[in-house]
Amino acid sequence: MPAHMHREHLLLNMYQTMLEIMGPSHWWPGETPFEVAVGAILTQNTNWGNVEKAIRNLRDADCLTPDAMLAMPETQLAALIRPSGYYNMKAKKLKTFLVWLQETCDGDITQLATRDADTARTELLSVKGIGPETADSIALYAASLPTFVVDAYTYRILTRHGLVPEDIDYHGMRDFFMDVLPQDVSLFNEYHALIVRVAKEWCLKAAPRCATCPLRDFLDNGSGA
């Protein structure tokens, strides 16, 4: 079997195994595409629980819309998103993103869906403060474009399974999936969510619980596939 077909077979088997054992994830948390995009920026360097508190503050202040947030003084925005940490920096990032959103999408994040995934991704990466993971999260979860999101959890699982070299970068990890998997939004959405859940529950940083992990049969470079 050619290498790319073997990788596709392995990755789809891993996906199916996680899905059967854990069930669907119903990811990403957010009531609107714009809220999802805001959450993707706020979640940088923090956990989702803190992001939820910041989102709740914005919602309670009735300003979880592009126009309201754009009109708000940066100091006020920073105060509302304080629970997410690095709040002054994130307020600046949000303002930069909001200006870009107004100029390129008339303030409507769903307009990104009219672009192809590569174009949307390139446009998002041009916004100061938006890196690859945030750009892919917004493109996939807010605009429903087929792009794969990888993160530190993905790196931990792939390297522990001997599937990628330890010096791999974000783009290399993303390509590991993108190069062989069907370009399917729902597959990419669920796959990333399942990886996050496995890493948080079993593939822990200090003391992994390999014996009960849904991916235990895929250790030794996928020999159990």
C-alpha positions in Angstrom: 0.0 0.0 0.0 1.4 3.4 -0.9 2.5 5.5 2.1 -0.2 8.2 1.6 -2.9 5.5 1.5 -1.5 3.8 4.6 -1.6 7.2 6.4 -5.1 7.9 5.3 -6.2 4.4 6.5 -4.4 4.8 9.8 -5.9 8.3 10.4 -9.4 7.3 9.5 -9.1 4.2 11.7 -8.0 6.4 14.6 -10.8 8.8 14.0 -13.4 6.0 13.9 -12.1 4.4 17.1 -12.2 7.6 19.0 -15.7 8.4 17.8 -17.1 5.0 18.6 -15.6 5.0 22.1 -16.3 8.6 23.0 -19.2 9.7 20.9 -19.6 13.0 19.1 -18.2 16.1 20.6 -20.6 18.9 19.5 -17.7 21.3 19.1 -17.1 24.3 18.9 -18.8 26.1 21.8 -20.5 29.2 20.6 -24.0 30.5 19.8 -23.0 32.4 16.6 -20.1 32.3 14.1 -18.9 35.6 15.4 -18.9 34.4 19.0 -16.9 31.4 17.8 -14.3 33.7 16.1 -14.1 35.9 19.3 -13.6 32.7 21.4 -10.8 31.5 19.1 -8.9 34.7 19.8 -9.6 34.7 23.5 -8.6 31.1 24.0 -5.0 31.9 23.2 -2.8 31.0 26.3 -5.8 30.1 28.5 -8.4 27.4 29.1 -12.0 27.4 27.7 -13.5 27.9 31.1 -11.9 31.4 31.3 -13.0 32.2 27.8 -16.6 31.3 28.7 -16.5 33.8 31.6 -15.2 36.5 29.2 -17.8 35.7 26.6 -20.5 35.8 29.3 -19.3 39.3 30.3 -19.6 40.5 26.7 -23.0 39.0 26.3 -24.3 40.4 29.6 -23.1 43.8 28.5 -25.1 43.3 25.2 -22.0 43.9 23.1 -21.2 40.5 21.6 -21.6 41.9 18.0 -19.0 43.4 15.7 -20.5 46.9 15.7 -20.8 47.1 19.5 -17.3 45.8 20.1 -15.7 48.0 17.4 -17.4 51.1 18.9 -16.3 50.3 22.5 -13.2 51.9 24.0 -10.3 49.4 24.1 -10.0 49.8 27.9 -13.7 48.9 28.3 -13.3 45.8 26.1 -10.2 44.8 28.1 -12.1 45.0 31.3 -14.9 42.8 30.0 -12.5 40.1 28.7 -10.3 40.2 31.8 -11.1 36.6 32.9 -9.4 35.3 29.7 -6.0 36.6 30.8 -3.6 38.8 28.8 -6.7 41.0 28.5 -5.0 44.2 27.3 -3.2 42.3 24.6 -6.3 40.4 23.6 -8.4 43.6 23.5 -5.9 45.0 21.0 -6.0 41.8 18.9 -9.8 41.8 18.9 -9.9 45.4 17.8 -7.4 44.7 15.0 -9.5 41.7 14.0 -12.7 43.7 14.1 -11.3 46.4 11.8 -10.2 43.7 9.4 -13.6 42.1 9.5 -15.3 45.4 8.8 -13.0 46.2 5.9 -13.0 42.7 4.2 -16.3 41.1 5.2 -18.6 44.0 6.0 -18.5 42.9 9.6 -19.9 39.5 8.8 -17.7 36.6 9.5 -19.9 34.2 7.5 -18.8 36.1 4.4 -15.5 34.2 4.7 -17.4 31.1 3.6 -17.5 32.5 0.1 -13.7 32.2 -0.2 -11.9 28.9 -0.7 -10.2 27.7 2.5 -6.6 28.7 1.4 -7.7 32.2 0.6 -9.6 32.7 3.8 -6.7 31.3 5.8 -4.2 33.6 4.1 -6.4 36.6 4.8 -6.8 35.7 8.5 -3.1 35.1 8.9 -2.5 38.7 7.6 -4.3 40.0 10.7 -1.8 41.0 13.4 -2.3 38.7 16.4 -3.8 35.8 14.6 -1.5 32.8 14.2 -2.1 29.6 12.3 -4.1 27.8 15.0 -6.4 30.7 15.6 -6.8 31.3 11.8 -7.7 27.6 11.2 -10.1 27.6 14.1 -11.9 30.6 12.8 -12.0 29.3 9.2 -13.2 25.8 10.2 -15.5 26.5 13.2 -16.9 30.0 12.3 -16.8 29.8 8.5 -17.2 26.1 7.9 -14.2 25.9 5.6 -12.3 22.6 5.2 -9.0 23.3 7.1 -7.5 21.2 9.8 -6.8 22.6 13.3 -3.8 21.3 15.1 -2.4 22.2 18.5 -0.2 21.1 21.4 -2.5 18.3 22.1 -2.2 17.0 18.5 1.6 17.3 18.8 1.6 15.3 22.0 -0.5 12.4 20.6 1.3 12.3 17.2 4.8 12.3 18.7 4.0 9.8 21.4 2.6 7.4 18.7 5.8 7.9 16.7 3.8 9.3 13.7 5.7 12.6 13.3 9.2 13.8 14.2 9.6 15.8 17.4 10.9 18.9 15.5 7.8 19.1 13.3 6.1 22.6 13.1 2.5 23.6 13.0 2.3 23.5 9.2 3.9 20.1 9.0 1.4 18.7 11.5 -1.5 20.2 9.7 -0.2 18.8 6.4 0.0 15.3 8.0 -3.8 15.3 8.1 -4.6 17.7 5.2 -2.5 15.8 2.6 -4.4 12.5 2.9 -7.8 13.0 4.5 -11.0 13.9 2.5 -11.6 17.7 2.5 -14.6 17.3 4.8 -15.6 20.1 7.2 -17.5 17.8 9.6 -14.6 15.3 9.6 -12.1 18.0 10.4 -14.4 19.6 13.0 -14.9 16.3 14.9 -11.4 15.0 14.5 -9.8 18.0 16.2 -12.3 17.9 19.0 -11.7 14.2 19.6 -8.0 14.7 19.8 -8.4 17.5 22.4 -10.7 15.2 24.4 -8.3 12.3 24.3 -5.4 14.5 25.3 -7.2 16.0 28.3 -8.6 12.7 29.6 -5.9 10.2 28.7 -2.8 11.6 26.9 -1.8 13.7 29.9 1.4 15.7 29.8 3.0 14.2 32.9 1.3 10.8 33.5 -0.5 9.5 30.4 -3.1 6.9 31.0 -2.2 4.7 28.0 -3.7 1.5 29.3 -7.3 2.8 29.0 -6.8 5.3 26.2 -9.1 5.0 23.2 -5.9 5.1 21.0 -4.0 2.4 23.0 -4.2 0.0 20.0 -2.4 2.5 17.8 0.8 2.8 19.7 4.0 1.6 18.1 3.4 3.7 15.0 -0.1 2.5 14.4 0.7 -1.2 14.4 -2.7 -1.9 15.9 -4.5 -0.3 13.0 
